[in-house]
Every structure is written in structure tokens, then in C-alpha cells.
Amino acid sequence: MQKPQGRKYQVVEEAEIDLVLKCRDSHEFYEQYLKVFPDTKKGLDSISKIWKRRSEFAKKRQLTLPQGEAGIKFPVEIEARIAEQTKMLQEIATLTKENLEVNRQILAALAHQNHLLSGHEEKPKEPAVHSGQPQKPAVQKKVPEKQTPIMVGS
């Protein structure tokens, strides 16, 4: 008794595999495929089958990469990019702190100038207290109301 043959895949060239791994979506792959292989006789169905096998090709490619190259190359690039990003963020933080200080000085100068021009004495605002405990409202003493005598009429 003959064993039924399993599914046979079409032969996919290395150039096709490279192309499918470079593209981000099926539409882009189809357009690029027709540009790269203009004389192909494969139809849309055959091209879409190549796209559907994309994950399979990616797994096979990862297995063929040398371990030393894959283990060293990417972390060094990532580390360099993180260091570059950290440097940029530190510069942004420094500039922001300087900007805040300049804004405080401008506001203080404007408040002083306003005081001089208006002639009104401004009470300095008390800085907001930011403690871990919420502020308790001031307790008001209750004054007992005067009782009015009850008048009974005849």
C-alpha cells in the first residue's frame, strides 16, 4: 500500500527568500517581487504562498547564522544606541532645567516691576508645602447660639 504523499512546497530561490524577509507586509512584497522578478511566470497565488512561508524562512535563516556573530553584533549596536540616547536625554534635561531657572527669574522680575508700577504692596505668596501628610483644616470653635425665651400667649 502506498503512503499518500505529503504537501509539496514549490522551490523557492534564495533571492526570493531574501526579498520576503526584507518586506514588511504582503502588499509591499508583491510589488517588490514583480519589480525584482519581472519575467516570472508565478501568479498571485504562488507569490502569496511564498509570503505565507515567511516565518519558516526566518527560522531557517536564524539557524544558519553563526552563533558568535549573532551573539556579539546586536548587543554592541544596542548598547551604542542606548548610550547615544542617554546622552541626548541628559542634554535635554540640562536645557530644561536652565529654561525653568530663566523663567523663574523672569517671573520674579515681572512681579517686582509690577509692584513698582502699581504702587500696591503685594503679599509674598507662601510656598506650597508638599509633605507626605495632608494638611488638616483649621478647627473652628462653635459659639453656642443664644436661646430666646419661649413666650406663651393667652
ROSE-4610 file (N, C-alpha, C; in Angstrom, 1 decimal, always signed):
// ROSE-4610
residu = [M/M/M/Q/Q/Q/K/K/K/P/P/P/Q/Q/Q/G/G/G/R/R/R/K/K/K/Y/Y/Y/Q/Q/Q/V/V/V/V/V/V/E/E/E/E/E/E/A/A/A/E/E/E/I/I/I/D/D/D/L/L/L/V/V/V/L/L/L/K/K/K/C/C/C/R/R/R/D/D/D/S/S/S/H/H/H/E/E/E/F/F/F/Y/Y/Y/E/E/E/Q/Q/Q/Y/Y/Y/L/L/L/K/K/K/V/V/V/F/F/F/P/P/P/D/D/D/T/T/T/K/K/K/K/K/K/G/G/G/L/L/L/D/D/D/S/S/S/I/I/I/S/S/S/K/K/K/I/I/I/W/W/W/K/K/K/R/R/R/R/R/R/S/S/S/E/E/E/F/F/F/A/A/A/K/K/K/K/K/K/R/R/R/Q/Q/Q/L/L/L/T/T/T/L/L/L/P/P/P/Q/Q/Q/G/G/G/E/E/E/A/A/A/G/G/G/I/I/I/K/K/K/F/F/F/P/P/P/V/V/V/E/E/E/I/I/I/E/E/E/A/A/A/R/R/R/I/I/I/A/A/A/E/E/E/Q/Q/Q/T/T/T/K/K/K/M/M/M/L/L/L/Q/Q/Q/E/E/E/I/I/I/A/A/A/T/T/T/L/L/L/T/T/T/K/K/K/E/E/E/N/N/N/L/L/L/E/E/E/V/V/V/N/N/N/R/R/R/Q/Q/Q/I/I/I/L/L/L/A/A/A/A/A/A/L/L/L/A/A/A/H/H/H/Q/Q/Q/N/N/N/H/H/H/L/L/L/L/L/L/S/S/S/G/G/G/H/H/H/E/E/E/E/E/E/K/K/K/P/P/P/K/K/K/E/E/E/P/P/P/A/A/A/V/V/V/H/H/H/S/S/S/G/G/G/Q/Q/Q/P/P/P/Q/Q/Q/K/K/K/P/P/P/A/A/A/V/V/V/Q/Q/Q/K/K/K/K/K/K/V/V/V/P/P/P/E/E/E/K/K/K/Q/Q/Q/T/T/T/P/P/P/I/I/I/M/M/M/V/V/V/G/G/G/S/S/S]
num = [1/1/1/2/2/2/3/3/3/4/4/4/5/5/5/6/6/6/7/7/7/8/8/8/9/9/9/10/10/10/11/11/11/12/12/12/13/13/13/14/14/14/15/15/15/16/16/16/17/17/17/18/18/18/19/19/19/20/20/20/21/21/21/22/22/22/23/23/23/24/24/24/25/25/25/26/26/26/27/27/27/28/28/28/29/29/29/30/30/30/31/31/31/32/32/32/33/33/33/34/34/34/35/35/35/36/36/36/37/37/37/38/38/38/39/39/39/40/40/40/41/41/41/42/42/42/43/43/43/44/44/44/45/45/45/46/46/46/47/47/47/48/48/48/49/49/49/50/50/50/51/51/51/52/52/52/53/53/53/54/54/54/55/55/55/56/56/56/57/57/57/58/58/58/59/59/59/60/60/60/61/61/61/62/62/62/63/63/63/64/64/64/65/65/65/66/66/66/67/67/67/68/68/68/69/69/69/70/70/70/71/71/71/72/72/72/73/73/73/74/74/74/75/75/75/76/76/76/77/77/77/78/78/78/79/79/79/80/80/80/81/81/81/82/82/82/83/83/83/84/84/84/85/85/85/86/86/86/87/87/87/88/88/88/89/89/89/90/90/90/91/91/91/92/92/92/93/93/93/94/94/94/95/95/95/96/96/96/97/97/97/98/98/98/99/99/99/100/100/100/101/101/101/102/102/102/103/103/103/104/104/104/105/105/105/106/106/106/107/107/107/108/108/108/109/109/109/110/110/110/111/111/111/112/112/112/113/113/113/114/114/114/115/115/115/116/116/116/117/117/117/118/118/118/119/119/119/120/120/120/121/121/121/122/122/122/123/123/123/124/124/124/125/125/125/126/126/126/127/127/127/128/128/128/129/129/129/130/130/130/131/131/131/132/132/132/133/133/133/134/134/134/135/135/135/136/136/136/137/137/137/138/138/138/139/139/139/140/140/140/141/141/141/142/142/142/143/143/143/144/144/144/145/145/145/146/146/146/147/147/147/148/148/148/149/149/149/150/150/150/151/151/151/152/152/152/153/153/153/154/154/154]
x = [+0.8/+0.0/+0.9/+0.5/+1.3/+0.9/+1.9/+1.6/+1.3/+0.2/-0.2/+0.9/+1.2/+2.3/+1.9/+2.8/+2.5/+2.5/+2.3/+2.2/+3.6/+3.7/+5.0/+5.0/+6.1/+6.3/+6.9/+6.7/+7.4/+8.8/+9.7/+11.1/+11.2/+11.8/+11.9/+13.4/+13.8/+15.2/+15.6/+16.9/+17.5/+17.1/+17.1/+16.8/+15.3/+14.5/+13.1/+13.0/+13.8/+13.8/+14.3/+15.4/+15.9/+14.9/+14.2/+13.1/+12.0/+11.5/+10.4/+10.8/+12.1/+12.5/+12.7/+12.9/+13.1/+11.8/+10.7/+9.5/+8.7/+7.9/+7.1/+5.7/+5.1/+3.8/+3.6/+2.5/+2.3/+2.2/+1.6/+1.4/+2.7/+3.6/+4.9/+5.7/+5.6/+6.3/+5.9/+4.6/+4.1/+4.6/+4.6/+5.1/+6.6/+7.4/+8.8/+9.1/+8.3/+8.6/+8.4/+7.4/+7.2/+8.3/+8.9/+10.0/+11.2/+11.5/+12.8/+12.7/+11.6/+11.4/+10.4/+10.7/+9.6/+9.2/+10.1/+9.8/+9.3/+8.8/+8.4/+7.0/+6.8/+5.5/+4.7/+5.1/+4.3/+3.1/+2.0/+0.8/+0.7/-0.3/-0.5/-0.6/-1.2/-1.4/+0.0/+0.8/+2.2/+3.0/+2.9/+3.6/+3.1/+1.8/+1.2/+1.6/+1.8/+2.3/+3.7/+4.5/+5.9/+5.8/+4.9/+4.7/+4.3/+3.4/+2.8/+3.9/+4.9/+6.0/+7.1/+6.9/+7.9/+8.5/+7.6/+8.1/+9.0/+8.7/+9.5/+10.9/+10.9/+12.2/+13.0/+12.4/+13.1/+13.7/+13.0/+13.5/+14.7/+14.7/+15.8/+17.0/+16.8/+17.9/+18.6/+17.8/+18.4/+19.3/+18.9/+19.7/+21.0/+21.0/+22.2/+23.2/+22.8/+23.7/+24.7/+26.0/+26.9/+26.6/+26.8/+26.4/+27.3/+28.5/+29.4/+29.0/+28.7/+28.3/+27.0/+26.0/+24.7/+24.7/+25.6/+25.6/+26.3/+27.2/+28.0/+27.5/+27.2/+26.8/+25.7/+24.6/+23.4/+23.5/+24.0/+24.1/+25.1/+26.1/+27.0/+26.3/+25.5/+24.8/+23.7/+23.1/+22.0/+22.6/+23.7/+24.4/+24.9/+25.4/+25.8/+24.6/+23.5/+22.3/+21.8/+21.8/+21.3/+22.2/+23.5/+24.4/+24.2/+23.9/+23.7/+22.4/+21.4/+20.1/+20.2/+20.9/+21.1/+21.8/+22.8/+23.5/+22.5/+21.7/+20.7/+19.7/+19.2/+18.3/+18.9/+20.2/+20.9/+21.0/+21.3/+21.3/+20.0/+18.9/+17.6/+17.2/+17.6/+17.3/+18.0/+19.3/+20.1/+19.4/+19.1/+18.5/+17.1/+16.4/+15.1/+15.2/+16.2/+16.5/+16.9/+17.8/+18.2/+17.0/+16.1/+15.0/+14.0/+13.8/+13.0/+13.6/+14.9/+15.5/+15.4/+15.5/+15.4/+13.9/+13.0/+11.6/+11.3/+11.8/+11.6/+12.2/+13.4/+14.0/+13.1/+12.6/+11.7/+10.5/+9.9/+8.6/+8.9/+10.0/+10.4/+10.6/+11.3/+11.5/+10.2/+9.3/+8.0/+7.1/+7.2/+6.5/+7.0/+8.3/+8.9/+8.6/+8.6/+8.3/+6.8/+5.9/+4.5/+4.3/+5.0/+4.9/+5.3/+6.4/+6.9/+5.9/+5.4/+4.5/+3.1/+2.6/+1.2/+1.2/+2.3/+2.4/+1.7/+1.1/+0.5/+1.5/+1.3/+2.1/+1.6/+2.3/+1.9/+2.4/+1.5/+2.0/+2.7/+3.9/+4.6/+3.8/+3.7/+3.0/+3.8/+3.1/+3.8/+4.0/+5.2/+5.4/+4.5/+4.0/+3.1/+4.0/+3.4/+4.1/+3.7/+4.7/+4.5/+5.0/+4.2/+4.7/+3.9/+4.3/+3.6/+2.2/+2.0/+0.8/-0.1/-1.4/-2.3/-2.5/-2.7/-2.9/-4.3/-4.4/-5.7/-6.3/-7.6/-8.3/-8.3/-8.3/-8.3/-9.6/-9.5/-10.7/-11.3/-12.6/-13.3/-14.1/-14.1/-14.8/-16.3/-17.2/-18.6/-19.0/-19.7/-20.2/-21.7/-22.1/-23.4/-24.4/-25.5/-26.5/-27.2/-27.6/-28.4/-29.8/-30.2/-31.6/-32.6/-33.6/-34.6/-35.7/-36.2/-37.2/-38.5/-39.2/-40.4/-41.5/-42.3/-43.4/-44.7/-45.4/-46.7/-47.8/-48.6/-49.6/-50.9/-51.8/-53.0/-54.2]
y = [-1.2/+0.0/+1.2/+2.2/+3.4/+4.4/+5.1/+6.1/+7.4/+8.1/+9.3/+10.4/+11.0/+12.0/+13.2/+13.8/+15.0/+16.2/+17.3/+18.5/+18.8/+19.2/+19.5/+21.0/+21.6/+23.1/+23.3/+24.5/+24.9/+25.3/+25.2/+25.5/+27.1/+27.5/+29.0/+29.3/+30.3/+30.7/+31.5/+31.6/+32.4/+33.9/+34.3/+35.7/+36.0/+35.1/+35.2/+35.2/+34.4/+34.3/+35.7/+36.2/+37.5/+38.5/+38.6/+39.6/+39.5/+38.3/+38.1/+38.5/+38.3/+38.7/+40.2/+40.9/+42.3/+43.1/+42.6/+43.3/+43.2/+44.2/+44.3/+43.8/+43.9/+43.3/+42.7/+42.0/+41.2/+42.1/+43.2/+44.1/+44.6/+45.1/+45.5/+44.4/+43.2/+42.0/+41.8/+41.8/+41.5/+42.6/+43.9/+44.9/+44.7/+44.5/+44.3/+43.0/+42.0/+40.7/+41.0/+41.7/+41.9/+42.8/+43.7/+44.6/+43.8/+42.9/+42.2/+41.0/+40.4/+39.3/+39.6/+40.5/+40.9/+39.8/+38.9/+37.8/+36.5/+36.6/+35.4/+35.0/+33.7/+33.1/+32.7/+33.1/+32.8/+33.8/+33.2/+34.1/+34.6/+35.3/+35.9/+34.8/+33.7/+32.6/+32.1/+31.9/+31.3/+32.3/+33.6/+34.6/+34.7/+34.6/+34.7/+33.5/+32.3/+31.2/+31.4/+32.1/+32.4/+33.3/+34.3/+35.2/+34.4/+33.5/+32.7/+31.9/+31.5/+30.7/+31.6/+32.9/+33.9/+33.4/+33.1/+32.7/+31.5/+30.5/+29.4/+29.7/+30.7/+31.1/+31.8/+32.7/+33.4/+32.5/+31.4/+30.4/+29.7/+29.3/+28.7/+29.6/+30.9/+31.8/+32.0/+32.0/+32.2/+31.0/+29.9/+28.7/+28.7/+29.3/+29.3/+30.4/+31.4/+32.4/+31.9/+32.2/+31.8/+32.4/+31.5/+31.9/+33.1/+33.1/+34.2/+35.5/+35.5/+36.8/+37.3/+36.4/+36.8/+37.2/+36.6/+37.0/+38.2/+38.7/+39.9/+41.1/+41.0/+42.1/+43.0/+42.3/+43.1/+43.8/+43.1/+43.8/+45.1/+45.0/+46.1/+47.3/+47.0/+48.1/+48.7/+47.8/+48.3/+49.1/+48.7/+49.4/+50.8/+50.8/+52.1/+53.1/+52.5/+53.4/+53.8/+53.0/+53.4/+54.5/+54.3/+55.3/+56.7/+56.6/+57.8/+58.5/+57.7/+58.2/+58.8/+58.1/+58.6/+60.0/+60.1/+61.4/+62.5/+62.2/+63.2/+63.6/+62.6/+62.9/+63.7/+63.5/+64.3/+65.8/+66.0/+67.3/+68.0/+67.3/+67.8/+68.2/+67.3/+67.6/+68.9/+69.0/+70.2/+71.5/+71.4/+72.6/+72.9/+71.9/+72.2/+72.8/+72.4/+73.0/+74.4/+74.7/+76.1/+76.9/+76.4/+77.1/+77.4/+76.5/+76.7/+77.8/+77.8/+78.8/+80.2/+80.3/+81.6/+82.1/+81.1/+81.5/+82.0/+81.4/+81.8/+83.3/+83.5/+84.8/+85.9/+85.6/+86.5/+86.8/+85.8/+86.0/+86.8/+86.6/+87.4/+88.8/+89.1/+90.4/+91.1/+90.4/+90.9/+91.3/+90.4/+90.7/+91.9/+92.1/+93.3/+94.5/+94.4/+95.6/+95.9/+94.9/+95.2/+95.9/+95.5/+96.1/+97.6/+97.8/+99.2/+100.1/+99.6/+100.4/+100.6/+99.6/+99.7/+100.4/+100.4/+101.1/+100.3/+99.1/+98.3/+97.4/+97.1/+96.2/+94.8/+93.9/+92.6/+91.7/+90.9/+90.0/+88.8/+88.5/+87.4/+86.1/+85.3/+84.1/+83.1/+82.4/+81.3/+80.1/+79.6/+78.4/+77.2/+76.5/+75.4/+74.3/+73.8/+72.8/+71.4/+70.7/+69.4/+68.3/+68.0/+67.0/+65.7/+64.7/+63.4/+63.4/+64.2/+64.2/+65.3/+65.0/+66.1/+67.1/+68.4/+69.4/+69.3/+69.5/+69.4/+70.8/+70.8/+72.1/+72.7/+74.0/+74.7/+74.4/+74.1/+73.7/+75.0/+75.2/+76.4/+76.1/+77.0/+76.8/+77.2/+76.3/+76.6/+77.5/+78.6/+79.5/+79.1/+78.9/+78.4/+79.6/+79.3/+80.3/+80.7/+82.0/+82.5/+81.9/+81.4/+80.8/+81.9/+82.0/+83.0/+82.4/+83.2/+82.7/+82.4/+81.3/+80.9/+81.8/+82.4/+83.2/+82.5/+82.4/+81.7/+82.7/+82.8/+83.8/+83.2/+84.1/+83.7/+83.8]
z = [+0.0/+0.0/+0.0/-0.9/-1.0/+0.1/+0.6/+1.6/+0.8/+1.2/+0.5/+0.7/-0.5/-0.4/+0.4/+1.1/+1.9/+1.0/+1.5/+0.8/+0.3/-1.0/-1.6/-1.8/-1.3/-1.5/-2.8/-3.4/-4.6/-4.2/-5.2/-4.9/-4.9/-3.8/-3.6/-3.6/-4.5/-4.6/-3.4/-3.3/-2.2/-2.3/-3.6/-3.8/-3.4/-3.6/-3.2/-1.6/-1.0/+0.5/+1.0/+0.4/+0.9/+0.8/-0.4/-0.6/+0.4/+0.7/+1.6/+3.0/+3.4/+4.7/+4.9/+3.7/+3.8/+3.9/+3.3/+3.2/+4.5/+4.7/+6.0/+5.9/+4.7/+4.5/+3.2/+3.0/+1.7/+0.5/+0.7/-0.5/-1.0/+0.0/-0.4/-1.0/-0.5/-1.0/-2.5/-2.7/-4.1/-5.1/-4.7/-5.6/-5.8/-4.8/-4.9/-5.7/-5.5/-6.3/-7.8/-8.2/-9.6/-10.2/-9.4/-9.8/-10.0/-9.0/-9.0/-10.0/-10.1/-11.0/-12.0/-13.0/-13.9/-14.9/-15.2/-16.2/-15.5/-14.3/-13.6/-14.1/-14.1/-14.5/-13.4/-12.2/-11.0/-10.9/-10.5/-10.3/-8.9/-8.7/-7.3/-6.3/-6.6/-5.7/-5.2/-6.2/-5.9/-5.1/-5.4/-4.7/-3.2/-3.1/-1.7/-0.9/-1.5/-0.8/-0.3/-1.0/-0.6/+0.6/+0.6/+1.7/+3.0/+2.8/+3.9/+4.6/+3.9/+4.4/+5.0/+5.2/+5.7/+7.0/+7.9/+9.3/+9.2/+8.3/+8.1/+7.6/+6.6/+6.1/+7.2/+8.0/+9.0/+10.0/+10.4/+11.4/+10.8/+9.5/+8.9/+8.8/+8.5/+8.4/+9.8/+10.8/+12.2/+12.5/+12.1/+12.4/+11.6/+10.4/+9.6/+10.0/+10.8/+11.2/+12.2/+12.1/+13.1/+14.5/+15.5/+16.9/+17.4/+17.1/+17.5/+17.0/+15.7/+15.0/+15.5/+15.7/+16.2/+17.7/+18.5/+19.9/+20.2/+19.3/+19.7/+18.9/+17.7/+16.8/+17.4/+17.7/+18.1/+19.4/+20.5/+21.8/+21.7/+20.9/+20.8/+20.2/+19.1/+18.4/+19.4/+20.1/+21.0/+22.1/+22.6/+23.7/+23.2/+22.0/+21.5/+21.3/+20.8/+20.6/+22.0/+23.0/+24.3/+24.9/+24.7/+25.2/+24.5/+23.2/+22.5/+22.9/+23.1/+23.6/+25.0/+25.9/+27.2/+27.2/+26.3/+26.2/+25.8/+24.8/+24.3/+25.4/+26.1/+27.2/+28.3/+28.6/+29.6/+29.1/+27.8/+27.3/+27.4/+27.1/+27.1/+28.6/+29.5/+30.9/+31.4/+31.0/+31.4/+30.8/+29.5/+28.9/+29.5/+29.9/+30.5/+31.9/+32.7/+34.0/+33.8/+32.8/+32.6/+32.2/+31.4/+30.9/+32.1/+33.0/+34.1/+35.0/+35.2/+36.1/+35.4/+34.1/+33.4/+33.6/+33.4/+33.6/+35.0/+36.0/+37.4/+37.6/+37.0/+37.1/+36.4/+35.2/+34.5/+35.3/+35.9/+36.6/+37.9/+38.5/+39.7/+39.3/+38.2/+37.7/+37.3/+36.7/+36.3/+37.6/+38.5/+39.8/+40.5/+40.5/+41.1/+40.3/+39.0/+38.2/+38.3/+38.4/+38.7/+40.0/+41.0/+42.3/+42.3/+41.5/+41.4/+40.6/+39.6/+38.7/+39.4/+40.1/+40.6/+42.0/+42.7/+44.0/+45.0/+44.7/+45.7/+46.3/+47.6/+48.2/+48.1/+47.5/+47.3/+48.5/+49.0/+50.0/+49.3/+49.8/+49.1/+49.3/+48.3/+48.4/+49.1/+50.0/+50.8/+49.9/+49.9/+49.0/+49.5/+48.6/+48.9/+49.6/+50.7/+51.5/+50.9/+50.5/+49.9/+50.8/+51.8/+52.8/+52.5/+53.1/+52.9/+53.6/+54.6/+55.3/+54.8/+54.6/+54.1/+55.2/+54.8/+55.8/+56.4/+57.7/+58.4/+58.4/+58.1/+58.1/+59.6/+59.6/+60.9/+61.6/+62.9/+63.7/+64.2/+63.9/+64.3/+65.5/+66.5/+67.7/+67.4/+67.9/+67.7/+68.9/+68.5/+69.5/+69.7/+71.0/+71.2/+70.9/+70.2/+69.9/+71.2/+71.2/+72.3/+72.2/+73.3/+73.3/+73.6/+72.8/+73.1/+74.0/+74.9/+75.8/+75.0/+75.4/+74.8/+75.4/+74.6/+75.0/+74.8/+75.8/+75.8/+75.8/+74.8/+74.8/+75.4/+75.8/+76.4/+75.4]
